Amino acid sequence: MPFALPAYNEPDFAALSGAPLARFEAVITPGVAPDGYHATTIFPEYFQLAPQRWIMPAQSRMDCVVVRRGDELDVVEFRRLAPGDMVCVGRRENGEDGIYVHTDPFGSIENAREKFAFRTRMTRESSFSIDYDELYDLLEFERENGFIVWVLGPAVIFDHDSREALTRLVEAGYVHGLLAGNALATHDLEAAMHSTALGQEIYTRRTAALGHYHHLDALNEVRRLGSMRAAMEHGLVKNGVMRAIHERNIPFVLAGSIRDDGPMPEVVADCYKAQDAMRNVVRQATTVMAMATQLHSIATGNMTPSYTVTGGSIRPVYFYSVDMSEFVVDKLANRGSLSARSILTNVQDFLVTTERGLRKRQH
């Protein structure tokens, strides 16, 4: 059965007929919201601007405030607030303050459960066969109809087969945006130049002689040439994920870290500029695949609402978290990304399995 997006269920606005209009107060101090501000969630939120006229911001993210600009609403980070901005105030979310947070926009599909049952939480013991099949359906649909953002840690590069699988996923059109740190690009280029990652051969795991220099040599050479693209044009980078990304002009953001070596010239060192660049990519996302990076996954989760508006229609944003650690996926949910689905497995195996499964479907 072909994949189909779930229908959006609008709130029952008739039941909110007695609700007051949403209130807005002016910002006085730059970057400081008025007392009693309303903080956004991952869910669709409606604000009554006139009697029976409920408006939903088209683009949102959690832990921000809502600024009224005429008849439109903008979801804004605190640091962007300027004097005179009119910020929504009110902390009751069921209409009492003219604010309605819609927590079940696509209808919950829950299996009937016994009051007492085993294995009701996702763990490393869970079976994931159906998750893979559902993911294949989703990615095939999104390749043609959506925008798939991958959030990746360097572990996906440390294995020969997973690096090849990820490169093929890029080439096959399943990657529309990439968010990562300096390490992913650095070790991908190290693999292209030296067939190692952090000095260890990516297929045999043998430690190369003076291998601890390899990622530094790769960084140094790219910095000498001025960019990764220049290194590719000079023939130093003939394969890999970043080459495939560049060849297809896929947008990517490499967010800097305090522990970075080098870093690569393309790394965004200012954390707030990196956040802005990441959000510009996330705004387009309809599916997010986050794997093997706790901090980048949580950061992206904080920027990703549970919905997006495309072509005038409201649809869900799917968020997958893939990691070996239950702690990582639990922490993502604990930081507010309640809609994230987890697959607990080695990400290298996950990439190989996913690419192979999608490729088989094409034949």
Order of alpha helices (4+ residues) and beta strands (2+ residues): beta-beta-beta-beta-beta-beta-beta-alpha-beta-alpha-beta-alpha-beta-beta-alpha-alpha-alpha-beta-alpha-beta-alpha-beta-beta-beta-alpha-beta-alpha
